[in-house]
Amino acid sequence: MNDRERRSNDAESPGRSDGEDDDQGEVVMEEYYDEGPDYCKLVQHYSLTYTALFISLIVYACIGAAVFKALEYPTEFELYRQERAEYISRGNTLISALWNVTSSYGDEEEGWRYKAKLAIHRHDLETGSFVPPAHKRTVKWSFAGALFFSCTVISTIGYGNIAPVTNGGRIFCIIYAVFGIAMLLLVLASIGSLFARGATLTYRLLHLNIQMAKGLAPPPKKEKKLRPVRVPAPGEQGEGGAECQGMPLHEEDKRPDMDDVIRDIWSNEPEIPPGDIPPMRIVTLKEPAGDQEEGGERPAKKKHQTEEEEDGGDEQEQVDIPLSIVLVFALMYVCLLAGLLSVWEQQWNYFEAFYFSFITLTTIGFGDLTPVHQKNLLGCTFFILLGMAIMSMCIALAQEIIMKKVAWISERVGVALIKAKPAS
């Protein structure tokens, strides 16, 4: 049995029944035009993958918020109750001392104490030393506050306006931060890379469409690829065996199983007749002075010239997003977040909100300005996480641009050094 018959027997065609004879065909490679990826499937794949990552991060933050609230809220409420009791005790002690001074005047003690309490209350409100009851105070360790704290922990911002005080809360914070920071870095790297690829692809498509509309660029060429197909083996009595060479036998046979194709390719060593081996020659690479060097040698190709360009095919130029656009986009998001915070936190002006947004998204987190209203903490948390993903995208794009610039400069410097080196 020759090699062709053995490969024909080993390759199994999908869509054929077990009873069909595999000796009636062979696997060959057919050229076809690649229509490009299925963007609907790509969007579905990336949406499910990265949405699952983001949801996992949100669930992890919510779990941390619930645990922190359960550990810290009772201690916080008890602390508020003790502060209120101490405030009332100090007020009563002051009133008793004042009554002892004025009792010699014979005034009515009960009426005097009532008026003294009102005067002290007004004084405390004016000086800001009034301590309200525990149930009327703003609780930091509510679910929204605990969720905001969880995000500041895993994002390494750490404002410092809220922190665990119990031993259990501090131990849990250590364990929570170790896994949370790693998870957030993974999510930010994945989503930032996805956003960067999406932004780059969008910019390239817009740039290509604009160039095509202006007539400065041809439409993109379809890429030719090879795929395995099963064709009828030419035989003495086969109908049109030689004429069907290169055409698929069945529509379902166009794409056989990849494992079968790989096994068919690698199962046998290729045999090349001696007459088909091209002669080898040594080509000396020199700097071309013209279209042809002396002695008939072919000039060396330029580094940026590909095989397709040498054969006459022009590769589509790949453009990158300019660094200025990346910086402007990041600045626009910071301005948008500052506008929202200036509306939510009425005690801030726009500059203070912009300052807080920049300090937060860069994970500096001084803690001199922090949100106060509990109802705005959930929205602030969402926009902070989204902003960190956008900042990760901008950093990835800027890093890629800077690396290409550095590589370009290094290549230019290297070429200059090589040219400047005297010939031996």
C-alpha positions in Angstrom: 0.0 0.0 0.0 1.5 3.3 -1.1 1.5 6.5 1.0 -1.4 8.1 -0.7 -3.6 5.0 -0.1 -2.5 4.9 3.6 -3.3 8.5 4.2 -6.6 8.1 2.5 -7.5 5.2 4.8 -6.4 7.1 7.9 -8.3 10.3 7.2 -12.0 9.9 8.2 -14.5 12.3 6.7 -17.1 13.9 9.0 -20.6 13.5 7.7 -19.9 10.0 6.2 -21.5 6.9 7.7 -19.3 4.1 9.0 -20.3 1.9 6.0 -18.8 4.1 3.4 -15.5 3.2 1.8 -12.7 5.7 2.6 -10.6 4.4 -0.3 -12.9 6.3 -2.7 -11.4 9.7 -1.8 -8.4 11.5 -0.5 -7.8 14.7 1.6 -6.4 17.6 -0.3 -6.0 21.3 0.5 -8.3 23.8 -1.1 -7.9 27.6 -1.2 -10.8 29.8 0.0 -11.3 33.4 1.1 -11.5 34.0 4.8 -14.7 36.0 5.5 -13.3 37.2 8.9 -14.5 36.4 12.4 -18.1 36.1 13.4 -18.5 39.3 15.4 -21.7 38.3 17.0 -20.1 35.2 18.4 -17.0 37.2 19.5 -19.2 39.8 21.3 -21.2 37.0 22.9 -18.0 35.2 24.1 -16.3 38.3 25.5 -19.5 39.6 27.1 -20.1 36.3 28.9 -16.5 35.9 29.9 -15.8 39.4 31.2 -19.3 40.0 32.5 -18.8 36.9 34.7 -15.5 38.3 35.9 -17.1 41.6 36.8 -20.0 40.0 38.5 -17.7 37.8 40.5 -15.9 40.9 41.7 -19.2 42.6 42.6 -20.3 39.5 44.5 -17.0 39.3 46.3 -17.3 43.0 47.3 -20.9 42.4 48.5 -19.8 39.4 50.6 -17.1 41.5 52.2 -19.6 44.3 52.9 -22.0 41.9 54.6 -19.2 40.5 56.8 -17.8 43.9 57.7 -21.2 45.2 58.6 -21.9 42.1 60.8 -18.5 42.5 62.6 -18.3 46.3 62.9 -21.9 47.7 63.1 -22.7 46.5 66.7 -19.5 47.9 68.0 -20.1 51.2 66.2 -23.7 51.5 67.6 -22.5 50.7 71.1 -19.8 53.4 70.8 -22.4 55.9 69.7 -24.6 55.0 72.7 -21.7 55.4 75.1 -20.8 58.8 73.7 -24.4 60.0 74.1 -24.5 58.7 77.7 -21.2 60.5 78.5 -22.5 63.7 76.9 -25.7 63.7 79.0 -23.6 62.9 82.2 -21.3 65.8 81.5 -24.3 68.1 81.0 -25.9 67.0 84.2 -22.7 67.5 86.2 -22.2 71.0 84.8 -25.8 71.9 85.7 -25.5 70.6 89.2 -22.3 72.6 89.8 -24.0 75.8 88.5 -27.0 75.2 90.8 -24.8 74.8 93.8 -23.5 78.3 93.1 -26.9 79.9 92.6 -28.9 78.0 95.2 -28.3 80.7 97.8 -30.4 83.1 95.8 -33.5 80.9 96.5 -34.6 80.3 92.9 -36.7 77.3 92.0 -34.3 74.5 91.1 -36.5 72.6 88.6 -37.3 75.7 86.5 -33.7 76.7 86.6 -32.4 73.4 85.5 -34.8 73.4 82.5 -33.6 76.8 81.4 -30.0 75.8 81.9 -30.4 72.7 79.7 -31.8 74.8 76.9 -28.9 77.2 77.2 -26.3 74.4 77.1 -28.1 72.8 74.1 -28.0 76.0 72.1 -24.3 76.4 73.0 -23.5 72.9 71.9 -25.3 73.4 68.6 -23.4 76.6 67.9 -20.0 75.1 68.8 -20.6 71.7 67.2 -20.1 69.7 70.3 -23.7 68.4 70.4 -23.9 64.5 70.5 -27.2 63.3 69.0 -28.8 59.9 70.1 -27.3 56.8 68.6 -30.4 56.0 66.5 -30.2 59.4 64.9 -26.6 59.4 63.9 -25.2 58.5 60.5 -23.9 55.0 60.7 -20.7 54.4 58.8 -20.9 50.6 58.8 -24.2 50.4 56.9 -24.3 48.0 53.9 -23.5 50.9 51.5 -20.7 52.1 53.8 -19.2 48.6 54.2 -19.4 48.1 50.4 -17.6 51.3 49.8 -14.9 50.3 52.4 -14.6 46.9 50.7 -13.9 48.6 47.4 -11.3 50.9 48.9 -9.6 47.8 50.4 -9.3 45.7 47.2 -8.5 48.8 45.1 -5.7 49.8 47.6 -7.1 53.4 47.8 -7.5 53.4 51.6 -9.0 56.8 52.4 -8.8 56.1 56.2 -12.1 57.7 57.0 -13.5 54.3 58.0 -11.6 51.4 59.4 -12.3 48.2 61.4 -11.8 48.5 65.2 -12.6 45.0 66.3 -10.1 42.2 66.2 -12.4 40.0 64.1 -12.8 42.8 61.6 -9.1 43.5 61.3 -8.3 39.8 60.8 -11.0 39.4 58.2 -9.7 42.6 56.5 -6.2 41.1 56.1 -7.6 37.9 54.6 -10.1 39.8 52.4 -7.5 42.2 51.1 -5.0 39.4 50.1 -7.6 37.7 47.8 -9.5 40.8 46.8 -6.5 42.7 45.5 -5.4 39.7 43.4 -9.0 39.4 42.0 -9.3 43.1 41.2 -5.9 43.1 39.4 -7.1 40.1 37.3 -10.4 41.8 36.5 -8.8 45.2 35.7 -6.1 43.6 33.5 -8.7 41.5 31.6 -11.3 44.2 31.2 -8.7 46.9 30.5 -7.2 44.7 27.8 -10.6 44.0 26.3 -11.4 47.7 26.3 -8.0 48.5 24.7 -8.6 45.9 21.9 -12.1 47.2 21.3 -11.0 50.8 21.2 -8.1 50.0 18.9 -10.3 48.0 16.5 -12.9 50.8 16.5 -10.3 53.4 15.8 -8.8 51.4 13.0 -12.2 50.7 11.4 -13.1 54.4 11.6 -9.7 55.4 10.2 -10.0 52.9 7.3 -13.6 54.0 6.4 -12.5 57.6 6.4 -9.5 56.9 4.2 -11.7 54.8 1.9 -14.3 57.6 1.7 -11.5 60.1 0.7 -10.2 57.6 -1.9 -6.8 57.4 -0.1 -7.0 53.7 0.7 -8.3 50.6 -1.2 -10.8 48.3 0.3 -9.3 45.6 2.5 -8.4 42.4 0.6 -9.8 39.1 1.6 -7.2 36.7 3.0 -6.7 33.4 1.2 -6.4 30.3 3.4 -6.3 26.6 2.9 -8.7 24.0 4.2 -8.8 20.3 3.8 -11.5 18.7 1.6 -12.1 15.2 0.4 -12.1 14.6 -3.3 -12.7 11.4 -5.3 -9.5 9.5 -6.1 -8.8 9.3 -9.8 -9.2 5.8 -11.1 -9.4 4.0 -14.4 -13.2 3.5 -14.2 -14.0 6.5 -11.9 -16.3 9.0 -13.6 -14.6 12.3 -14.0 -11.9 11.4 -11.5 -9.3 13.6 -13.0 -11.7 16.4 -13.6 -13.0 16.5 -10.0 -9.5 16.9 -8.6 -9.6 19.9 -6.2 -13.4 19.9 -5.9 -15.2 18.7 -2.7 -17.1 15.5 -3.0 -19.8 16.5 -0.5 -20.8 19.8 1.0 -20.4 18.4 4.5 -16.8 17.2 3.6 -15.4 20.7 3.3 -14.4 20.9 6.9 -13.3 17.5 8.3 -12.4 17.1 11.9 -9.2 18.9 12.9 -7.8 15.9 14.7 -8.1 13.8 11.6 -6.4 16.4 9.5 -3.5 16.8 12.0 -3.1 13.0 12.2 -3.1 12.8 8.4 -0.4 15.4 8.1 1.9 14.2 10.8 1.5 10.4 10.4 3.9 10.1 7.5 7.1 11.8 6.6 7.0 13.8 3.4 8.8 12.3 0.5 10.4 14.7 -2.0 11.9 13.4 -5.2 15.6 14.4 -5.6 14.8 16.2 -8.8 12.3 18.5 -7.0 14.8 19.8 -4.5 15.8 23.4 -5.6 19.5 24.2 -5.7 20.8 26.2 -2.7 22.8 29.4 -3.2 24.4 31.8 -0.8 23.2 35.4 -1.0 25.4 38.2 0.5 23.3 40.9 2.1 24.5 44.3 1.2 23.1 47.8 1.3 21.5 48.1 -2.2 22.9 51.0 -4.2 20.2 50.6 -6.9 17.8 48.1 -8.2 20.6 45.6 -8.9 24.0 45.0 -7.2 27.2 44.2 -9.1 27.6 40.6 -10.0 23.8 40.1 -10.5 23.1 39.6 -6.8 19.7 40.4 -5.6 19.4 43.3 -3.1 18.5 42.5 0.4 14.9 43.1 1.5 14.2 45.9 3.9 13.2 44.9 7.4 9.7 46.2 7.1 9.1 44.5 3.7 7.0 41.3 3.9 6.8 38.5 1.5 3.4 39.6 0.3 4.8 43.1 -0.5 7.7 41.6 -2.4 5.3 39.7 -4.5 3.2 42.8 -5.2 0.6 42.6 -2.5 0.3 45.5 -0.2 -0.4 44.8 3.5 -3.0 47.0 5.1 -1.4 49.6 7.3 -2.3 49.1 11.0 -2.8 52.4 12.7 -2.8 52.9 16.5 -4.7 55.3 18.7 -2.7 58.5 19.2 -1.5 59.1 22.8 -3.2 62.4 22.8 -6.6 60.8 22.2 -6.0 58.3 25.1 -5.1 61.2 27.5 -8.1 63.2 26.4 -10.5 60.3 26.9 -9.1 59.7 30.4 -9.5 63.4 31.2 -13.1 63.4 30.0 -14.0 60.5 32.3 -12.4 62.3 35.3 -14.4 65.4 34.4 -17.6 63.4 34.0 -17.1 61.7 37.4 -16.3 65.1 39.0 -19.6 66.5 37.6 -21.6 63.7 39.1 -19.9 64.0 42.5 -20.4 67.8 42.6 -24.1 67.3 42.2 -24.3 64.4 44.7 -22.0 65.9 47.3 -23.4 69.5 47.7 -20.7 70.5 50.1 -18.1 70.1 47.3 -17.5 72.5 44.4 -16.4 71.3 41.0 -12.7 71.6 41.6 -12.9 69.6 44.9 -14.9 66.9 43.1 -12.3 66.9 40.3 -9.5 66.6 42.8 -11.3 63.7 44.6 -11.9 61.9 41.3 -8.3 62.2 40.2 -6.9 61.1 43.6 -9.4 58.2 43.7 -8.9 56.8 40.1 -5.1 57.0 40.5 -5.5 55.0 43.8 -3.6 57.6 45.8 -6.4 58.1 48.3 -5.3 60.9 50.7 -8.6 60.8 52.6 -8.9 64.6 53.0 -12.1 64.5 51.0 -14.5 61.6 51.2 -18.2 61.2 50.3 -20.6 61.8 53.1 -24.1 60.9 51.9 -24.8 57.2 52.3 -27.3 57.1 49.4 -24.5 58.1 47.0 -21.9 55.6 48.1 -23.3 52.8 45.9 -23.2 54.9 42.7 -19.8 56.3 43.7 -18.5 52.7 44.1 -19.7 51.6 40.7 -18.2 54.6 38.9 -14.9 54.2 40.8 -14.6 50.5 39.7 -15.6 51.4 36.1 -13.2 54.3 36.1 -10.4 52.1 37.3 -11.1 49.7 34.4 -11.0 52.7 32.0 -7.8 53.9 33.5 -6.4 50.4 33.1 -7.4 50.5 29.4 -5.7 53.9 29.0 -2.6 52.7 30.7 -2.5 49.6 28.4 -2.9 51.7 25.3 -0.3 54.3 26.4 2.1 51.5 27.4 1.8 49.9 23.9 2.3 53.3 22.2 5.3 54.1 24.3 6.9 50.7 23.8 6.5 51.0 20.0 8.1 54.5 20.1 11.0 53.2 22.2 11.4 50.2 19.8 11.3 52.6 16.9 13.9 54.9 18.5 16.1 51.9 19.5 16.0 50.6 15.9 16.9 53.9 14.5 19.8 54.3 16.9 20.9 50.8 16.1 20.8 51.4 12.4 22.7 54.6 12.8 25.4 52.9 14.9 25.7 50.1 12.3 26.1 52.6 9.4 28.6 54.7 11.4 30.8 51.6 12.1 33.7 51.6 9.7 33.9 48.7 7.3 36.8 46.3 8.1 
